[in-house]
Amino acid sequence: MWNYTDKVKEHFFNPKNSGVLETANAVGEVGSITCGDALRLMLKVDPDSQIIQDAKFQTFGCGSAIASSSALTEMIIGKTVDEALVLTNRDIAEYLGGLPPEKMHCSVMGAEALRAAIANYKGEEWVDDHEEGELVCKCFGVDAAMIERAVTVNGLTSLEEVTHYTKAGGSCQTCHEKIEEVLEAVMAKTGALKPATKHSPKGVVGLDAIQPLAAKAEPAAAPKLTNVQRMQAILSAIEEMRPQIQRDGGDVELVDIDGKDIYVRLTGACSGCSQSAGTMMGVQMKLVEKLGEFVRVKPASLMPAQAN
């Protein structure tokens, strides 16, 4: 559903340093299989020189998660602990030649795992940011603090951007209102009352930086469609996506249209799949592109009960 660079494909189809590192003296674990992504990063650090002599990983997630983890190990082997510590998720994404904005959370997971592993090596307690503050997105375990940081560091101005960089709101979508409240509060506090024209400079260091490689161009305004034309465009977009989804053993069907809310049903291998949220987001992006307007794609299970 997204365009990937040759380097992303290389690290996905032929990942480097995957597996268990028996001699590891530093281990960092982030994410959760129940949330769809998890990463275990293992390092072998020379105690005298502080150089990372070897690194291996085990990842549960999509192709971008595997590629990001593979790239991370290649980037840090041969560096000292302090040199590795200043790497950001942007560095991982740039090493891969870029990642789709919707997949930037994969590079963030790698950066968090590295920070956790280094803290483990130093004997420090590392607290996963997903467990700090008020829990906003229960599906992916994202709290208000992580959303606030993402918005502040990157100048995010929309719910869609927050979802791309943190995954918050990418599944059942019941937390969208709370995410928007956090977003509005941070924007009001920072004075960012209109969309940012640029992101934080490359000079921002620290593994908490959550930055895209480039601002995503807004879709060109499309002529207003009649209700019939709009429905036909929605059906056409879904039909265009079906072959891609069917290749993975799943399928998607349109259930209902309620203004900006488009209800679909995932079936086959996509039903209950840990990556179903990503599939829904891909369908939503396709519809936004096709319609020239923002719409929300929601699972049919969230349709409001019909009055008798």
C-alpha positions as CSV (number, residue, x, y, z in Angstrom):
1,M,0.0,0.0,0.0
2,W,3.0,2.3,0.4
3,N,6.1,2.9,-1.6
4,Y,9.3,1.6,0.0
5,T,12.9,2.3,-1.0
6,D,15.2,-0.4,-2.3
7,K,17.1,-0.3,1.0
8,V,13.9,-0.9,3.1
9,K,13.2,-3.9,0.9
10,E,16.7,-5.1,1.2
11,H,16.6,-5.0,5.0
12,F,13.2,-6.6,5.1
13,F,13.9,-9.5,2.7
14,N,17.4,-10.0,4.0
15,P,17.5,-8.6,7.6
16,K,21.0,-8.2,9.1
17,N,21.8,-9.5,12.6
18,S,18.4,-11.1,13.4
19,G,18.2,-13.7,16.1
20,V,19.4,-14.2,19.6
21,L,22.7,-12.8,20.9
22,E,23.9,-15.3,23.5
23,T,26.8,-13.1,24.7
24,A,24.6,-10.0,25.1
25,N,25.3,-7.8,28.2
26,A,22.6,-5.3,27.3
27,V,19.0,-5.9,26.4
28,G,16.2,-3.5,25.5
29,E,12.6,-4.5,25.0
30,V,9.8,-2.2,23.8
31,G,6.3,-2.6,22.5
32,S,3.9,-5.5,22.9
33,I,2.8,-8.3,20.6
34,T,-0.8,-7.6,21.7
35,C,-0.4,-4.1,20.3
36,G,1.0,-5.3,17.0
37,D,4.7,-4.3,17.3
38,A,7.4,-5.5,19.6
39,L,11.2,-5.4,19.5
40,R,13.9,-7.0,21.6
41,L,17.4,-5.5,21.0
42,M,20.5,-7.3,22.3
43,L,23.9,-5.7,22.5
44,K,27.4,-6.9,23.3
45,V,29.4,-4.0,24.7
46,D,33.1,-4.1,25.5
47,P,33.4,-2.9,29.1
48,D,36.8,-1.3,28.6
49,S,36.3,0.6,25.3
50,Q,32.5,1.0,25.6
51,I,32.3,-0.1,22.0
52,I,29.2,-2.1,20.8
53,Q,30.9,-5.1,19.3
54,D,27.8,-6.9,18.2
55,A,24.0,-6.4,18.1
56,K,21.1,-8.6,17.2
57,F,17.3,-8.2,17.3
58,Q,14.0,-10.1,17.4
59,T,11.0,-8.2,16.0
60,F,7.3,-8.8,15.8
61,G,5.8,-6.4,13.3
62,C,5.5,-5.2,9.8
63,G,8.2,-5.0,7.1
64,S,9.1,-1.5,8.1
65,A,9.6,-2.7,11.7
66,I,11.9,-5.4,10.6
67,A,13.8,-3.2,8.2
68,S,14.2,-0.4,10.9
69,S,15.5,-3.0,13.4
70,S,17.9,-4.4,10.9
71,A,19.2,-1.0,9.9
72,L,19.6,0.0,13.6
73,T,21.9,-2.9,14.3
74,E,24.1,-2.1,11.3
75,M,24.3,1.5,12.4
76,I,25.4,0.9,16.0
77,I,27.9,-1.9,15.7
78,G,31.4,-0.3,16.0
79,K,30.1,2.8,17.8
80,T,30.6,3.6,21.5
81,V,27.6,3.6,23.8
82,D,27.7,7.4,23.9
83,E,27.9,7.7,20.1
84,A,24.9,5.3,19.7
85,L,22.9,7.2,22.3
86,V,22.6,10.3,20.1
87,L,21.1,8.5,17.2
88,T,17.5,9.5,16.5
89,N,14.7,7.6,14.7
90,R,15.2,10.2,11.9
91,D,18.7,8.8,11.4
92,I,17.3,5.3,11.1
93,A,14.7,6.4,8.5
94,E,17.4,8.4,6.5
95,Y,19.7,5.3,6.6
96,L,16.9,3.4,4.9
97,G,16.4,6.1,2.3
98,G,13.1,7.2,3.9
99,L,10.0,5.7,5.3
100,P,6.3,6.5,4.6
101,P,5.0,8.9,7.3
102,E,2.5,6.2,8.3
103,K,5.5,3.9,9.2
104,M,7.6,6.4,11.1
105,H,6.6,4.7,14.4
106,C,8.7,1.7,13.3
107,S,11.9,3.8,13.5
108,V,10.7,5.3,16.8
109,M,10.4,1.8,18.2
110,G,14.0,1.1,17.3
111,A,15.2,4.3,18.9
112,E,13.3,3.5,22.1
113,A,14.7,-0.1,22.2
114,L,18.3,1.3,21.8
115,R,17.7,3.7,24.7
116,A,16.3,0.9,26.8
117,A,19.3,-1.4,26.0
118,I,21.8,1.3,26.9
119,A,20.0,2.0,30.1
120,N,20.1,-1.7,30.9
121,Y,23.8,-1.8,30.2
122,K,24.4,1.1,32.6
123,G,22.3,-0.4,35.3
124,E,19.8,2.4,35.1
125,E,16.0,2.0,35.3
126,W,14.4,2.8,32.0
127,V,10.7,3.7,32.0
128,D,8.7,3.1,28.8
129,D,7.1,6.5,28.0
130,H,3.9,4.6,27.0
131,E,3.3,4.0,30.7
132,E,3.7,7.6,31.8
133,G,0.8,9.9,32.4
134,E,-2.8,9.4,31.4
135,L,-3.4,6.5,29.1
136,V,-5.1,7.8,25.9
137,C,-5.0,5.0,23.4
138,K,-5.6,1.6,25.1
139,C,-5.2,-0.4,21.9
140,F,-1.5,0.6,21.5
141,G,-0.7,1.7,25.0
142,V,0.1,5.4,24.2
143,D,-0.2,8.0,26.9
144,A,-0.7,11.7,26.9
145,A,3.0,12.4,27.6
146,M,4.1,10.6,24.4
147,I,1.5,12.4,22.3
148,E,2.5,15.8,23.8
149,R,6.2,15.1,23.0
150,A,5.4,14.1,19.4
151,V,3.3,17.2,18.8
152,T,5.8,19.5,20.4
153,V,8.9,18.1,18.7
154,N,7.4,17.8,15.3
155,G,4.9,20.6,15.1
156,L,2.1,18.1,14.4
157,T,-1.2,19.8,13.7
158,S,-3.7,17.0,12.9
159,L,-5.1,13.7,14.3
160,E,-3.8,11.9,11.3
161,E,-0.2,13.0,11.9
162,V,-0.4,11.9,15.6
163,T,-1.6,8.5,14.5
164,H,1.3,8.2,12.0
165,Y,4.0,9.0,14.5
166,T,2.6,7.2,17.6
167,K,-0.1,4.8,16.3
168,A,-2.5,6.3,18.8
169,G,-6.0,6.2,17.4
170,G,-5.2,3.8,14.7
171,S,-7.4,0.9,15.8
172,C,-10.8,1.2,17.4
173,Q,-10.7,5.0,17.1
174,T,-12.7,5.6,20.3
175,C,-9.8,7.7,21.6
176,H,-9.9,10.2,18.8
177,E,-11.7,12.9,20.8
178,K,-9.1,12.6,23.6
179,I,-6.2,12.8,21.2
180,E,-7.6,15.9,19.6
181,E,-8.0,17.5,23.1
182,V,-4.3,16.8,23.9
183,L,-3.3,18.1,20.4
184,E,-5.3,21.3,20.9
185,A,-3.9,21.9,24.4
186,V,-0.3,21.5,23.2
187,M,-0.9,23.8,20.2
188,A,-2.5,26.4,22.4
189,K,0.4,26.3,24.8
190,T,3.1,26.5,22.1
191,G,1.2,29.1,20.1
192,A,1.1,26.8,17.0
193,L,-2.4,27.7,16.0
194,K,-1.8,27.0,12.3
195,P,-0.1,24.1,10.5
196,A,3.6,24.2,10.9
197,T,5.6,24.9,7.7
198,K,8.7,23.0,8.8
199,H,9.7,20.4,11.3
200,S,12.3,20.6,14.1
201,P,15.8,20.9,12.7
202,K,18.1,17.9,12.3
203,G,20.2,19.3,15.1
204,V,17.7,18.1,17.7
205,V,19.3,15.2,19.4
206,G,18.1,12.4,21.6
207,L,16.2,9.2,20.9
208,D,12.9,10.9,21.7
209,A,12.9,12.9,18.4
210,I,10.0,11.8,16.3
211,Q,10.4,13.4,12.9
212,P,9.3,12.6,9.4
213,L,11.7,12.9,6.5
214,A,9.6,15.5,4.7
215,A,6.3,17.2,5.0
216,K,3.6,15.4,3.2
217,A,1.9,17.4,0.4
218,E,-1.8,18.1,0.9
219,P,-4.0,16.5,-1.7
220,A,-5.2,19.0,-4.3
221,A,-8.7,20.3,-3.9
222,A,-11.1,18.3,-6.0
223,P,-14.4,19.5,-7.4
224,K,-17.4,18.9,-5.2
225,L,-18.9,15.5,-6.0
226,T,-22.6,14.7,-6.1
227,N,-23.8,12.0,-3.6
228,V,-23.9,9.5,-6.4
229,Q,-20.4,10.4,-7.7
230,R,-19.0,10.3,-4.2
231,M,-20.4,6.8,-3.6
232,Q,-19.0,5.6,-6.9
233,A,-15.6,7.1,-6.0
234,I,-15.6,5.3,-2.7
235,L,-16.6,2.0,-4.3
236,S,-13.9,2.4,-7.0
237,A,-11.2,3.2,-4.4
238,I,-12.0,0.1,-2.4
239,E,-12.1,-2.1,-5.5
240,E,-8.6,-0.8,-6.4
241,M,-7.3,-1.8,-3.0
242,R,-8.9,-5.2,-2.8
243,P,-6.3,-7.1,-4.9
244,Q,-3.5,-6.0,-2.6
245,I,-5.4,-7.1,0.5
246,Q,-6.5,-10.3,-1.1
247,R,-2.9,-11.2,-1.9
248,D,-2.4,-11.4,1.9
249,G,-5.5,-13.7,2.3
250,G,-7.9,-11.0,3.4
251,D,-10.6,-8.8,1.9
252,V,-12.4,-5.6,2.5
253,E,-16.0,-4.6,1.8
254,L,-18.0,-1.3,2.1
255,V,-20.7,-1.5,4.7
256,D,-22.1,2.0,5.0
257,I,-21.4,5.7,4.4
258,D,-22.4,8.3,7.0
259,G,-21.0,11.7,6.0
260,K,-17.3,11.7,6.7
261,D,-17.4,8.3,8.3
262,I,-16.9,5.3,6.0
263,Y,-17.6,1.9,7.6
264,V,-15.9,-1.1,6.1
265,R,-15.6,-4.8,7.1
266,L,-12.3,-6.7,6.9
267,T,-12.6,-10.4,6.3
268,G,-10.4,-13.5,5.9
269,A,-6.9,-13.2,7.2
270,C,-7.4,-9.5,7.9
271,S,-10.2,-10.2,10.4
272,G,-8.6,-9.8,13.9
273,C,-5.1,-9.5,12.4
274,S,-2.6,-7.4,14.5
275,Q,-2.0,-5.3,11.4
276,S,-5.6,-4.6,10.6
277,A,-5.3,-1.0,11.9
278,G,-2.6,-0.4,9.3
279,T,-4.9,-1.8,6.6
280,M,-7.7,0.4,7.7
281,M,-5.4,3.4,7.6
282,G,-4.3,2.4,4.1
283,V,-7.9,2.3,2.9
284,Q,-8.5,5.7,4.5
285,M,-5.5,7.3,2.7
286,K,-6.7,5.8,-0.6
287,L,-10.2,7.3,-0.1
288,V,-8.8,10.7,0.9
289,E,-6.7,10.7,-2.2
290,K,-9.7,9.6,-4.4
291,L,-12.3,12.0,-2.9
292,G,-10.1,15.0,-2.3
293,E,-11.5,15.4,1.2
294,F,-10.8,14.1,4.6
295,V,-12.8,11.0,5.6
296,R,-12.6,8.6,8.5
297,V,-12.5,4.8,7.8
298,K,-14.0,2.9,10.7
299,P,-14.7,-0.8,11.3
300,A,-18.3,-1.9,10.8
301,S,-18.5,-2.9,14.4
302,L,-18.4,0.8,15.4
303,M,-21.5,1.7,13.5
304,P,-24.1,3.4,15.7
305,A,-27.1,1.3,16.5
306,Q,-30.0,2.1,14.2
307,A,-33.2,3.4,15.9
308,N,-36.3,1.2,15.5
